[in-house]
Amino acid sequence: MKNASIVELFKEHQLFEKSIILERYQYLKVGGSIDTNIYYIENGSLKIFLLDETEERIVRFGYKNNLIVSIDSFLNNKPSELYIQALKKTEIQVITKKKFSEFKNSSNERMKLWLTILEDLVLQQIEREKDLLISSPKERYERVLKRSPQLFQEIPNKHIANYLRMSAETLSRLKNS
């Protein structure tokens, strides 16, 4: 099931409880905090990252029409080391875990939807791990470009370079070749 149809289902069942507008560089979540909400990005873009000493390690992005969640905190109700920060002014809709749990537990069909969402997250994570294990910057760039072309229109190059574990200069060379 695609994000668009999942979001329509969420809207139809009035799961979105509130809207939040984040200004550029404002944090939605900081490391060490618990966040069990599901977010739908109406407009704007976010980066999800960890801090390694003083360096950011971007692990995911969210942009218009994406659902994002601090999945570890969502699943175990414990603090997560993930940070979620707006890259530009961003409008998001919020679903609380309580409201989502009531929704998914109300029928077998909805529980199957939840399992489909989890399976998709696992597959995305496997793709991300493959990207990190591939030693060639060119291959990493080509894989992500094929999988997520919209990323290159929504996210600044310096953040994409961080995500791909390469310098901004290397990314620029790859894009121009």
C-alpha positions in Angstrom: 0.0 0.0 0.0 1.4 3.4 -1.0 1.8 6.3 1.4 -0.9 8.2 -0.4 -3.5 5.6 0.2 -2.4 5.0 3.8 -2.6 8.8 4.5 -6.1 8.9 2.9 -7.1 6.1 5.2 -5.7 8.0 8.2 -7.5 11.1 7.2 -10.8 9.2 6.6 -10.6 7.9 10.2 -9.5 11.3 11.6 -6.3 10.0 13.1 -4.4 13.3 12.6 -4.8 15.1 15.9 -2.9 18.3 15.3 -0.7 20.2 12.9 2.8 21.5 13.7 4.8 24.1 11.8 8.5 23.9 12.2 10.8 26.7 11.2 14.0 26.1 9.3 16.5 24.2 11.6 13.9 23.7 14.4 14.0 20.3 16.1 11.0 18.0 16.1 12.9 15.6 18.3 16.2 15.6 20.1 18.5 12.7 21.0 17.7 11.1 24.3 14.0 11.9 24.2 11.0 9.6 23.8 8.8 10.3 20.7 6.0 7.9 19.9 4.1 10.0 17.3 3.7 9.3 13.6 4.2 12.3 11.4 2.9 13.1 7.9 4.8 15.8 6.1 2.4 18.2 4.3 5.2 20.5 3.1 8.9 21.0 3.7 11.7 18.5 4.6 13.3 17.0 7.6 16.5 15.1 8.3 16.8 12.3 10.8 20.3 11.8 12.2 22.5 10.6 15.0 25.4 12.5 16.6 28.7 10.7 16.5 30.9 12.7 18.8 30.2 16.1 17.2 29.4 14.9 13.7 25.9 14.3 12.3 25.3 11.0 10.7 22.1 11.4 8.6 20.1 8.1 8.4 17.0 9.2 6.7 15.1 12.1 5.2 11.4 13.0 5.1 9.8 15.4 2.6 6.4 16.2 1.2 3.9 13.3 1.4 6.2 11.1 3.5 5.4 9.4 6.8 8.2 9.5 9.4 8.6 8.1 12.9 11.3 7.6 15.4 10.7 3.9 15.0 12.8 2.6 17.9 11.1 5.0 20.4 7.7 4.3 18.8 8.0 0.6 19.3 9.6 0.4 22.7 8.5 3.6 24.4 12.1 4.4 25.4 14.4 7.3 24.6 16.0 7.2 21.1 19.3 8.8 20.1 17.7 10.0 16.9 17.3 13.7 16.2 14.7 15.0 13.7 15.3 18.5 12.4 13.5 20.7 9.8 15.7 21.6 6.8 13.3 24.3 5.8 9.9 25.5 7.0 7.9 22.3 7.4 4.2 21.5 8.1 3.4 18.2 9.6 0.3 16.3 10.8 0.6 14.3 14.0 -0.9 10.9 14.9 -0.3 9.8 18.5 0.6 6.2 19.2 -2.5 5.8 21.4 -4.8 6.8 18.5 -2.9 4.7 16.0 -2.9 1.7 18.3 -6.7 1.9 18.7 -7.0 2.2 15.0 -4.7 -0.8 14.1 -6.1 -3.0 16.9 -9.8 -2.5 15.8 -9.7 -5.0 12.9 -7.6 -7.8 11.3 -7.4 -5.8 8.1 -5.8 -2.8 9.9 -3.4 -5.1 11.8 -2.4 -6.5 8.4 -1.8 -2.9 7.2 0.4 -2.3 10.2 2.4 -5.5 9.3 2.8 -4.3 5.7 4.1 -0.9 7.0 6.6 -2.7 9.3 7.7 -5.0 6.4 8.2 -2.0 4.2 10.3 -0.3 6.9 12.5 -3.4 7.3 13.0 -3.5 3.5 13.9 0.2 3.4 16.4 -0.4 6.2 18.0 -3.3 4.4 18.4 -1.1 1.3 20.0 1.6 3.4 22.4 -1.0 5.0 23.4 -2.2 1.5 24.0 1.4 0.5 26.4 1.9 3.4 28.3 -1.4 2.7 28.9 -0.5 -1.0 32.4 1.0 -1.2 32.0 2.9 -4.4 30.6 6.4 -4.0 29.3 6.2 -7.6 27.3 3.0 -6.9 25.8 4.5 -3.6 24.8 7.6 -5.5 23.3 5.6 -8.4 21.3 3.3 -6.1 19.8 6.2 -4.1 19.1 8.2 -7.3 17.2 5.3 -8.8 15.3 4.5 -5.5 14.5 8.1 -4.5 14.9 10.6 -7.3 12.7 13.1 -5.4 15.4 13.3 -2.7 17.7 15.2 -5.1 15.0 17.8 -5.7 14.0 18.3 -2.0 17.2 18.0 0.0 20.3 20.2 -0.2 23.4 18.5 -1.6 25.5 18.8 1.6 22.9 16.7 3.5 22.7 14.1 0.7 26.5 13.8 0.7 26.4 13.2 4.4 23.7 10.6 4.0 25.8 8.9 1.2 28.9 9.1 3.4 30.9 11.1 0.9 32.2 14.7 0.5 30.0 17.4 -1.1 32.7 17.7 -3.8 32.4 14.0 -4.6 28.6 14.2 -4.8 28.9 17.3 -7.1 31.3 15.4 -9.4 29.0 12.4 -9.6 26.0 14.6 -10.4 27.9 16.4 -13.1 29.2 13.2 -14.8 
